[in-house]
Each structure stands twice: as structure tokens, then as C-alpha cells.
Amino acid sequence: MTFAEKLQDSRKRAGLSQEQLAEKLSVSRSAVAKWENDNGMPDIDNLKAIAQLLDVSIDYLLDDGGTLAFDVMREPVDINAFEKSKKRKSRYDTAVLSKFSDADSIIPLWRQKKLNKWEHAFEWILSPVFGVFDFMDKVEDGGYYYLVEQKDHQYLVNVSREFVTSSKLTRRINEKKFTIGKHKFKRLDPQELVEKA
């Protein structure tokens, strides 16, 4: 289970609505909804309060037995400050290269929402061509993703118009296609932003 799934499950077992949990944490209901939709993480103070309120451990909430570590760096960025070039057709590519100038490799990724069975049914019945859930996910997120290798570590990096968010991976990703949380990723080969010497 992901953090989002564990948070939602623990909240329901505690008999709290999103609004009630938000009130106890002194945050907005939309913040709780965002966490439960896997679109963000609470800060450490809220994480401690959540664990205490829901009578679960922080370790339980954070350990998904998966790929992302809770080692996330989020830095503000003004995407308009970066220029396109012949080699770098996107400001986002230039931004990630600037942030990880000493990376061994930077590989652009294609991200797609992993649908649950109800979303699959809806897509198949009502919109088999359009992909409404994936479209809504991309509109809500609005960033570009990269797999960055730096020394002995790999990072999943999201570059949006306002932030560069780097999440350290707990296991090495060698596959061309892989899943992290509620998203499927695919390497956009052969394009690699860092040329190896």
C-alpha cells in the first residue's frame, strides 16, 4: 500500500472524515484530499500528528515496501528563467540539467496514471479513446519527469513550472517500464540528456 492508501484506510478506521481530520490538523480539507490522492506529502510535523491521531506509527505510514524513500527535496524554480536550445528543446530539460549538473545520466520519462478497476471500466465503456483519467492527472500535475542517476543513487525528479521535486529511490530501476505508487513510467529512449564520456 502507498502512503495515500494507508492514510485513507487509517482515517476511515478511526471514523474520521477528511474534513474532521483536516480540522484536527489545522489544515484544509483539500490538503488531506491531496495527500490521499497521492499528490503530495504532509510535512514532518503533520506526519507526526497524523500518526498520533490515527494511532499508527510513522514507519507504517511511510513504508510502502516499494521504491520511493521519504527523502524528498522540493526547491522553487522559475521555469521561464531557463532557455531552450538546439540540443535542449524544453526549458524543463534545461532546468533538470542545471539542478543535476554532475549527474551520470538523466533520462526523460513518460508518466501515466495506473487506473483502478472502476476507472478502467469507466474508460472502457464511456471513453475508450480519450483517456479521461490520465488527462485529468496530467492537467493536475503539469510537470515533466526524469530518472536521474547520480553517483550510487537514483532519483525520480519532477520539474514543474514552480518546483523541482527530487525523490530518492530505495531500489535501482533498470527496467524500461516501471511502476511507482499510482503511476506507470516509461523511459523515453534513446533520448538521454547527459552524454556519457
N, C-alpha and C positions, 0 to 999 in steps of 0.2 A: 504494500500500500504506500502511496505517496503521502507527503506531509498534508496536502489538501484533503485527501480522503480520510486520513486519521483525525484531522481536526474536525471535519464534518461529523464523522462517526462518534467521536468523543463528545462533541457538543450535543448531539442528539441523545446519546446515552445519559448525559447529565440533565436532560429535559429542558434544554435552553434553546430558544430561537436565536437566529443570527442577531436580531435586534437586542435581545436580552444580554447576549454575550458582549456585544458592542458596548452596551451601557455599562456593564461591569468593568470593561477595559478602558472606558472613556475614549472610545474611537467611534468612527461612523460605522453604520451597518454595511455600507459599501466596502469598507476596508475588510471586514470579516468575509463578505462575499468574494472579494478579490482573492483573499488567501485561500478560500475554499474552492475557488475555480482555478487554482494553480497559476495565478497571475501576479504573484508577489509573495513575500515572506514578512512576517512581523519582525520588528526589531527585538533585540535580546530581552529588553525589559518586558515587552508584551508577551514574548515567548515564555518567560518565567511565570508571568501572571496567568497565562492560558493553562500551563501545566498545573498550577496550583488550583485554579478554579475548576478544571475538569478532572482533577485527581488522577493525572497521568504524569509520567516522567518526561523530561525534555528529550532524553535519549529515545524514548518510544516515539515521540512526535517526529524526530528528525531522522531516525534510522529507517530508510525505506528498503534497506538491503540492496540498494541499487547503485546508481552511477554518480550522482551529484553529491558532493560534500557540502557541508554548511559553511563553506569557505567562499563567501560571495563578496566581491568588491564592486561597488557601484560608484562611478565617477561621472560628474557632469561633463557634457561636451556640447559644443555648438557645431552642428554638422555643417553649417554654412561657412565655417572657418576653414574647411578643407576643400582643396581644389581637385577637380578631375584631371586626368592626363591621358595621353595615348595608351599608356600601359594600364592605368587605373581608371576604368570607365565610371567608377562610382565614388562619391565622396565617402561612403561608408567603408569602402576598401581602403581609402587613404587614411581614414580615422583609425581603423584597426591596425594598419601598418605603423602609424605613428605611436599608438599605445604599446604595441608589441614589436618595437624596432629590433630587438635582439632575439626574436622567435626563430626556431629551427624551421617551422613551417606554419603557414596559415592557409587553411582550406575553407573556401566558402561552402555553406551548407544550404540545402533546400529543407524547409520545415513544413510538416503537415500535421494537422490535429489527428490524434488517434481517436476514432469515434467509438462510443459505447453502442450496445446493441440497439437501443432506441434511436439513436442518431443515425445509425446505419439503415434502419427500417425507414425512417423519415426520408433520408437521402434517396433510397431506392424507389420508394413509392412516389414521392412528390417532386423530387428534383435530381434525377439521376445524372444529369449532365452538368448542372451548375456547381454543385459542391457548396451549399449554403453555409454549413458549419465551419468548413475550412476558410471560406471567405470571411466570415464574421471574426474568426480567430485572428486572421491576418490583419484585418482592419483594426481590431482592438490592440494588437501588439505593435504592428507597424515598424518592425526593425529587421535588420539583416543578421544572420547567424554565421559563425565561423568556428571551426575546430582549430585551436591554436596549440602547437607543441613548443614548449619552452623548457630546455634542459631535460629533466626527467619527468616533467609534468605535462598534462594536457588540460586545456580549459575549454569550456563551452562559452563562447562570447557572443553577446547580443549588442549590436550597435543600433541605437535608435536616434531620433533627431536630437534628443536631450541627454542621453546617458550611454556610457559603455559599461555593461554589466558582465563581469567575468566570474564563472563558477568553476572551481577546481573539480576535476573528475576523480572519482575514487578508484576507477579501473581504467585500463588503457583501451581505447577504442581503435580497433584495426579494421573493422568491417566497413564496407561501402555504405550500407544501410544499418541504422541502429535506432533504438527507442530509448528515450529518457522521459520519465514521467508520463504525461499525457500527449507527448509529441513524438512523431517519427521524423528522423533526419536522414538525408542522403547527401553524400559528398558530391560536389559539382566538379567532377573530374573533366578534363585534365587540368582545369584552371587551379593553379596554386599561386598564391600571391607572393610567396618568398621563394626566390630561386636558390636552389642549393648549389654551393660552390663545387 
